Amino acid sequence: MDYGALIGDSLRLTLRNRYLWFFGFFAGGTGTNLVFQVPSNLSDLQNMPDGLDSLDPTPALVSPALLLQTGPGGVNVALVAALALLVILLVLAFIALSLISHAGLVRGAAAIERDEVSGGSRFAATWRSGVNGMWRVLGLVVLLFLLGLGILLAAGVPAGVCIGLVFLLTQSVAARVVVTVLVSLVVMILLVAIFIPLVIIGQLALRRTLLAGDGITGCIGGGYGVFRRNLGRSLLVWLIQIVVAFGLGIALLIAAIIVGVVLFLPTMILAFAGLTTAAVVTGAVAGFLLLALFIVASGALGTFGSAYWTLAYLRLEAAEAHSGSA
């Protein structure tokens, strides 16, 4: 496998198909933390000299409605419930978009690589592919989560029992520290040795179920088979991805600092000049522009990462088919 060509082809696919960046943003695991603050006006009523009367000239009509909506401590139950429901809906929408984006990116990149892109809207075609494949992605994610949880329990429970026995059998601080450190070190090495192949197998299994049509359980075995038959190349693909991702992350951080300084320079000048209102306006505009640039960059990075693994999988499969026919 030509690893330089793999990186170059992944970059070209990413840059030439910018509609994929929408899916790359959600597939890259980037999201927004929404912090909702419940207004404290109702709780402040206790400190008001006239209570509810100071808010409404007809307290007898208003008070019962407020009392029905307000729980212990002056918290508006209806408002809290509405905000909680909104948060749940946003989280579910983000999860759905993430699943759709993972499936759409894999199938979209494979279609571009195989030159199977037909006429019409490529975004719409990618979206339809993502919607059709989202349940496969969800099933695989759940299966991998359970598998990873089982591995953690299988390694953690014996280690915890071993350390607990040492604490019960001896009062020596030195013995406790030595055993705890050694057991923890062994468990960490074991988990790294297991989870690195599991991450690679997960990437290959995702493409097996979306591109080869394997079932949710069968794609794990299919991904493991590809990994086992291409052990050295698979590990090298993973290692190169880590190095490239680190390099791109550092470059993005430096660019973000430079762009942030340039964007917020007028805000700082206006703030020093005492023009507070103008500084707030320019700061808000600069923050919006920086956020937009971050979203675009995140989408591009997510697209590159998915395309990289998709092209790697296709080339590993092609190499196996070629060696099999030979």
N, C-alpha and C positions, 0 to 999 in steps of 0.2 A: 504493500500500500504506500502510495506517495502522500505522506502526511502534510507536506507543504501545499500540495495541490488540494488536499482536503480542506485545509484552512482557507486557502484562496477561493475555492469554489463556494464555500459557505459564506464568505464575506460578499462575494459577487451576487450570490442568490439573495442575500439580505438587502444589499444596496439597490438592486434592480427591481425588487418586489416590495416596495415600501408599504403596500396595503397590508402586508403581513405583520407590520409593526403593531397594529391594533391588537392582534392576537398575541404577539410577543410580550406586550405589556402585562396581560393577564396570565400568560403561561410562565412568565418569569418570576411569579410569586410576589410581585410588587403590589401593594395596596395602600389604602389611606386609612389611618386610624381616626375614627370619628368620635369626638368627645362631646357629649351633650350635657349641658348644664341646665338643671331644672331651676327656673326662676325662684328666688327665695322671698318674693313679695308676701306670700301667704304666711310664711313662718315669721316674717318681720311684724305681722299684725300684733303679736303679743307685746311688742315694745312700743306700740303706738298708743298715745294717751287716750284716744277715743275709740280704740278697737275698730270694729267694722263700721261703726257710725261715721268715722272720718272718711270712708271710701264711698259711701252711698247714703243719700238722704232718706232712703226707705229700707232700713236694715231688716225689717220684718220680712220683706219679700226676697231679699238677696241672701240673707244668712242661711236659710234652709238649703238652697242650691249649693252654696259653698260648702256647707257642712257635709252634704252628700258626696261631694267630689273630693273632700279633704280627709286624709287619714290621720293617724297618730303623728304628732309632731308637726302638723301643718303641712304635710306633703300632699300635693295634688295627685291623687291616685290615677285619675284618668289621663293626666298629662304624662306621668311616668309610664303607664301602660302603653300609651300611644308611641312614646319614644322607644320603649323596649321593642315593640312590634316593628317599628321602622328599622331599628338596628338589626333585628333578626332577618327582615326582608332584604336589607342591603347585604348582609353576610351571605345569605342564600343566593342572591343574585351574583355576587362576586364568585362564589364557589362554582355556580353553573357556568359563568363566563370563563373561569379558569379551565374547567373540564372541556368545554367547547373549544377553547383556544389550543389546548394541548393536542386534541384530536385533529383540529383544522390545520395546525402548523405541520404536523407529521405528514398528513395526507397531501397538503398543499405543496410542501417541499419535495415530496416524492413525485408528485405529478409534474412539477417543473423540471426535476432532474431527468425524468423519463420522457419529457417532452409530450406530456399527455394533456396539457392545458388547452381547452377548447375555447371557442368564442364566447362572448357574453361577459358578464361581470365576474372577474376572478375573485373579488371579495365575496360575492354572493355564493360562488361555488365553494370557496373555502369554508364559509359559514355553514352551508348545508352539510359538507363533509364532517365538520366539527360537531354539529347537532346529531348526525347519524352515529358518530363514534363516541359521544360523551359517556354513554352508559358503560362501554367497554373500559374507558379510562377510569371511571368511578369504581367499577368492580376490581380492576387491577390495583388501584390505590388502596382500597379496603383490604385486599388480600395481602399486599406488601406490608401494610400497617400491622396486620395480625401476625404475619411472619416475623417482622422485626420485633414486635412485642414479645412473641414467644421466645426469640433468641435472647432478648434482654432478661426475661425471667429465668431462662435456663442457665444463664451465666451469673445473674445477680443473686438468685436464691442460694445456691451452694456457697458463693463467696460470702454472703451475709451470715450463713450458718457457721462457716469456718471461723470468721472473725468473732462471731458471738460466742462460740465455744472457747476461743482463746481468752476472751474477757471473763468467762465464767471460771475457767480452770486455773488462771494465774492472775496474781495481783501485780506482776512485774510490768512497769510502764514501758520498759525497753522492749520486752517481748511483744506487748500489744502493738506498739508502734511499728516494729519490724514486720510482724505478720500482716498488719493492716496495709502497710505500704507495699509489701510483696504481692499480696493477694490482689490489691487494687491495680498494681502494675500488670500482673498477669491477665486480669480481666480486661483491662484497657487494650492490651496488645491483641488479645483474642477477639475483642469486638471490632477493632480496626481491621484485622485480617478477615473478618466475616463480612463486615458492612461495606467495605470497598467493593468486593465482588458483587454484593447484593445490589449496590447502586448501579453498577454496570449492567447486571442482569435485568434490573428494572427498566433501564433505558432500552435495552434490546427487546425485552418482553413487550413493552409498549408498542414498539414498531412491528413486532410479530402479530399482535392482535389486531392492529389497525391496518397493516399492509398485507400480511399473509393470511389474515382471517382466522387465526388460532383462537380457541376459546379462552376464557379468563384463566382457568387453571392450566390449560395446555400451553399458553404463551409463556408461562414461567419456565416450564421444561424446555420449550423452544429457545427462549432467551439463554437459559443455562447451557444448552447444546451449542449455540453459536459462541458463547463465551469460552466454553471448554475447548472447542476445536480451534479457537483463535486466542488462546490465553495471552500470549505476549503482545499481540497486536491490540487486543481489547484493553489491556492495562496501559499500553502506550497511548491509545486514544484518550483514555480517561486522564492520564497524567498531563498530556498536552492541553487538554481542555482546562485543567486546573491552572496551568501556567498562563495560558492565553487569557483566561477569565481574570486572573490576578493582574496581569498587565493592563488589560482593558479597564479594570476597576480603578487602578492607580491613575491611568490617563484621564478617566472620567472625573475622578476626584480633583485632579489638578485643573482640568478645564472648568469644573464647577466653581472652584475658588476664584479663578481668573474672571470668569463671566460674572460671578456674584459681586466681586469688587467693582467691576465696570458698571454693572446695573445699579448698584446701591451707592455709587459715588455721588450722583446728584442729590440723593437723599441725605447723605452725610453733610454735604456742603450746605444744603438748605437748613438742616438742623443746627449746624454751627452758626448760621446767620440768624437764627431765631425765628425762621419762617416755619412754624410748627405744622400748620395746615398743609402747606405745599410739600413739606417733608413726608407727612403721612400719606398723601396722595401718590407721590412718586415712589415711596416705599412699597405701597400696595401694588402699583403697576409692576415694579421690579420683581416683587415676590411672585406675582402671577406669571410673569415671563420666565422666571427661573423654574417655577413648578412645571410650566409647559415644556421647557427644554428637558427637564428631568424625565417627564413622562415619555417624550419622544426617544430619548437616549435609552431609557429602560425598555421600551418596546423593541428598539433595534437590537439591544443585547439579548433579550429573550428570544427574538427570532433567530439570531446567530447561533445561540446555544442549541436550540431545537434542530435547526437545519444541520448543524455540525454532526449531531448524533444520527440524524436521519441519513445523511450522505455516508457516514461511516458504516451504518448498518447495511445500506445498499451495496457498498463496495465489499464488505465482508461476505455478504451473500453471493455477490458476483464472483468473488475469488474462490469461494467454495464450489460454486457451480462449474467454474472453469477447471479447477483441479479435479473435480469429479468426472467431467467429460473427458479430460485428458487421461 
